[in-house]
């Protein structure tokens, strides 16, 4: 009697559009590397603004979410903020794309101000690793490269992309920067090992993740589905948690901002997990309020909500 052997489903073969997207990306990146980081960043910002006006790519989503988050802003202010958010996203995308080949010294030099690094050092001194939570604000990819450049081992939990050629390229970009990439579906298996090795495990706290449960907490007053993984890992392994934001400054360089996330076990695991999720979401919201033009408003943050959400708090 034979026993069936189940193997994981293979990723689908790249489509023609995926191949064209990949080739176009590589050609553009090769050209932009020739002009230098600052000029390439400016080009990325300029092209992204065109995606907003006149092409209107995800313009409605962006404007509605900004208006919902900042109801006190006029329509003109909302449109101006939306335009700046596209520019910021374009800059971040290009700066990330040309990161491979950047020296450790150059990466360190792109951070002009660091606040709260002592929280990372204090956590690592305990020898139980550290959970770093961040969001789609500023240049989160540069943040991982900066941590690695400072000599801290870092695992980044990431989502897979539909275009596997592009995903492989981005993975190589992260790996060359010293960041070990973990697919979100593998996070439950990989994270305990990383924490035992006293590494930093970095997770994005403002989108769904495969294999990691989520909970609903307020984000700008509306219930938003938010990963529980960082909180669960922190409680299970008695690991410190920090929130990190890497935000662009007027000079074009960045501030690397670290804040501790309180982990206060009460014995009620579900309550404690939800409390930690709420805390790091509140820290993210505070940074978004401080740097609203640098948030990824093009992503539908409130797409999934509890079925009993009141109409006035549903996705805008």
C-alpha positions in Angstrom: 0.0 0.0 0.0 1.6 3.3 -1.1 1.4 6.5 0.9 0.8 9.8 -1.0 3.5 12.3 -0.5 2.4 15.9 -0.5 4.9 18.5 -1.7 4.4 22.3 -1.5 2.9 23.8 -4.6 5.4 25.4 -6.9 5.3 29.1 -7.5 3.6 29.9 -10.8 5.8 30.5 -13.8 6.4 34.2 -14.5 4.0 35.7 -17.1 5.1 37.8 -20.0 4.1 41.0 -18.1 6.1 39.8 -15.1 9.2 39.4 -17.3 8.7 42.8 -19.0 8.3 44.4 -15.6 11.4 42.8 -14.3 13.5 43.7 -17.3 12.2 47.3 -17.2 13.1 47.5 -13.5 16.6 46.3 -14.0 17.3 48.7 -16.9 15.9 51.6 -15.0 17.9 50.7 -11.9 21.1 50.4 -13.9 20.6 53.8 -15.4 19.8 55.5 -12.1 22.8 54.1 -10.4 24.9 56.1 -12.8 23.5 59.4 -11.7 24.0 59.0 -7.9 21.8 58.5 -4.9 20.4 62.1 -4.6 19.6 62.5 -8.3 18.1 59.0 -8.5 15.9 59.8 -5.5 14.7 63.0 -7.1 13.9 61.1 -10.3 11.9 58.5 -8.4 9.9 61.2 -6.6 9.2 63.1 -9.9 8.0 59.9 -11.7 5.8 58.9 -8.7 4.1 62.3 -8.7 3.2 61.7 -12.4 1.6 58.4 -11.3 -0.7 60.5 -9.2 -1.3 63.3 -11.6 -2.1 62.9 -14.4 -2.4 59.1 -14.4 -4.3 58.8 -11.2 -2.9 55.4 -10.1 -4.7 54.6 -6.8 -5.4 58.3 -6.4 -8.9 57.7 -5.0 -7.7 55.3 -2.4 -4.9 57.7 -1.3 -7.2 60.8 -1.1 -10.0 59.0 0.7 -7.7 57.6 3.4 -5.9 60.8 4.0 -9.2 62.7 4.3 -10.5 60.1 6.8 -7.3 60.2 8.9 -7.2 64.0 8.9 -10.9 65.2 8.8 -9.8 68.7 9.8 -7.9 69.2 6.6 -9.4 71.0 3.6 -9.8 69.3 0.2 -6.8 71.3 -1.1 -4.7 70.2 1.8 -5.6 66.6 1.3 -4.6 66.8 -2.4 -1.3 68.5 -1.6 -0.6 65.8 1.0 -1.5 63.0 -1.4 1.0 64.5 -4.0 3.8 64.6 -1.4 3.0 61.0 -0.4 3.5 59.8 -4.0 6.8 61.7 -4.1 8.0 60.1 -0.9 7.0 56.6 -2.1 8.8 57.2 -5.4 12.0 58.3 -3.6 11.8 55.3 -1.2 11.3 52.9 -4.1 14.3 54.1 -6.1 16.6 54.5 -3.1 15.8 50.9 -2.2 16.3 49.7 -5.8 19.8 51.1 -6.0 20.8 50.0 -2.6 22.8 47.0 -3.8 26.5 47.8 -4.0 26.2 50.6 -1.5 29.1 50.4 1.0 28.5 50.1 4.8 30.0 53.6 5.2 27.5 55.1 2.7 24.6 53.4 4.4 25.7 54.8 7.8 26.1 58.2 6.3 22.6 58.3 5.0 21.3 58.4 8.6 21.9 61.9 10.0 20.2 61.5 13.4 19.6 58.5 15.7 17.4 58.5 18.7 16.9 55.6 21.0 19.6 53.2 19.8 20.3 52.5 23.5 17.0 50.6 23.6 18.3 48.1 21.0 21.6 47.7 22.9 19.8 47.1 26.2 17.6 44.5 24.6 20.4 42.6 23.0 22.4 42.7 26.2 19.7 40.4 27.7 20.6 37.8 25.1 17.0 36.9 24.1 16.9 38.8 20.8 14.7 41.7 20.0 11.4 42.2 18.1 11.5 45.3 15.9 8.1 46.6 14.7 7.9 49.2 11.9 5.4 50.4 9.3 5.3 51.6 5.8 6.6 55.0 6.7 9.8 56.7 5.4 12.3 54.2 4.1 11.8 51.0 6.0 14.2 49.1 3.7 17.0 51.5 4.5 16.3 50.9 8.2 17.1 47.2 7.9 20.3 47.9 6.0 21.3 50.5 8.7 20.8 48.0 11.5 22.9 45.4 9.6 25.6 48.1 9.0 25.7 48.7 12.7 26.6 45.0 13.2 23.3 43.7 14.4 22.1 40.5 12.9 18.6 41.1 11.5 15.8 38.9 10.0 13.1 40.7 8.1 9.7 39.0 7.8 8.3 39.9 4.4 5.3 39.1 2.2 5.8 37.3 -1.1 5.1 39.2 -4.4 3.0 38.1 -7.3 6.0 38.7 -9.7 8.5 36.1 -8.5 11.3 37.5 -10.7 10.8 40.9 -9.0 10.6 39.3 -5.6 13.9 37.4 -6.2 15.5 40.7 -7.1 14.2 42.5 -4.0 15.4 39.5 -1.9 18.9 39.8 -3.3 18.8 43.5 -2.6 18.0 42.9 1.0 20.5 40.1 1.3 23.3 42.2 -0.1 22.5 44.8 2.5 23.0 42.2 5.3 19.3 41.4 6.0 18.2 37.8 6.2 14.8 37.5 4.4 12.1 35.3 5.9 8.8 34.8 4.1 5.8 35.5 6.3 4.6 31.9 6.0 7.9 30.7 7.5 8.0 33.3 10.4 6.5 31.0 13.0 9.2 28.4 12.4 12.2 30.8 11.8 11.6 33.4 14.5 12.4 31.3 17.6 15.7 30.3 16.1 16.6 33.9 15.3 15.7 35.1 18.8 17.8 32.3 20.4 20.7 33.6 18.3 20.1 37.0 19.8 19.1 38.6 16.5 16.7 41.3 15.6 13.4 40.1 14.0 11.8 43.0 12.1 8.1 42.9 11.1 5.8 45.4 9.4 2.8 46.1 11.6 0.4 47.6 9.1 -0.5 44.8 6.7 -1.7 41.2 6.9 0.8 38.5 7.1 0.4 34.8 6.1 0.8 32.4 8.9 0.5 35.1 11.6 -2.8 35.8 13.2 -4.2 39.3 13.3 -6.4 41.4 15.6 -8.4 44.6 15.1 -7.2 47.7 16.8 -7.9 51.4 16.1 -5.7 53.2 13.6 -6.8 56.8 13.2 -10.0 55.8 14.9 -11.0 53.1 12.5 -10.6 49.3 13.2 -7.6 48.0 11.2 -6.5 44.4 10.9 -3.1 44.3 12.5 -0.6 41.4 12.8 -0.3 39.9 16.3 3.0 38.1 15.6 5.3 40.6 17.3 3.2 40.5 20.4 2.9 36.7 20.5 6.6 36.2 20.0 7.5 38.8 22.7 5.3 37.1 25.3 6.3 33.6 24.4 10.0 34.2 24.4 10.2 37.1 26.9 11.7 39.2 24.2 11.9 43.1 24.3 10.0 45.0 21.6 10.9 48.3 20.0 9.1 50.4 17.4 11.4 51.9 14.7 10.7 54.6 12.1 13.2 55.7 9.5 11.9 59.1 8.2 13.3 61.4 5.6 14.6 64.8 6.8 14.8 68.1 4.9 18.4 67.4 4.0 17.3 64.2 2.1 19.0 62.1 4.7 17.2 60.2 7.4 16.4 60.0 11.1 16.4 56.6 12.7 14.0 56.7 15.6 13.6 53.9 18.2 11.0 53.7 20.9 10.4 50.9 23.4 7.1 49.1 23.3 5.8 48.2 26.8 5.4 44.4 27.4 3.6 44.0 30.7 2.3 40.4 31.1 -0.8 40.1 33.4 -1.4 36.4 33.0 -4.2 36.9 30.5 -2.5 36.1 27.2 -5.2 37.3 24.9 -5.5 40.6 26.7 -1.7 41.0 26.8 -1.3 40.3 23.1 -4.0 42.8 22.2 -2.5 45.5 24.5 0.9 45.2 22.8 -0.6 45.3 19.3 -2.5 48.5 20.4 0.7 50.0 21.7 2.8 49.6 18.6 -0.1 50.7 16.4 -0.4 53.9 18.5 3.3 54.5 18.1 3.0 54.1 14.3 0.0 56.5 14.2 2.0 59.1 16.2 4.8 59.0 13.7 2.4 59.1 10.7 0.8 62.2 12.3 4.3 63.7 12.6 5.3 62.7 9.0 2.0 62.2 7.2 3.6 62.7 3.7 5.9 59.7 4.3 3.2 57.1 4.9 2.1 54.6 2.3 -1.5 55.9 1.9 -1.7 54.0 -1.4 -2.3 50.8 0.5 -5.9 50.1 1.6 -5.2 50.0 5.4 -8.8 49.5 6.4 -9.7 47.0 3.7 -10.5 44.3 6.3 -12.7 45.2 9.3 -15.0 43.4 11.7 -18.4 42.7 10.3 -20.1 44.8 13.0 -18.1 48.0 12.3 -20.4 51.0 12.3 -20.9 52.6 8.9 -19.1 55.8 9.8 -15.9 53.8 10.8 -15.8 51.5 7.7 -13.2 51.7 5.0 -13.3 55.3 3.5 
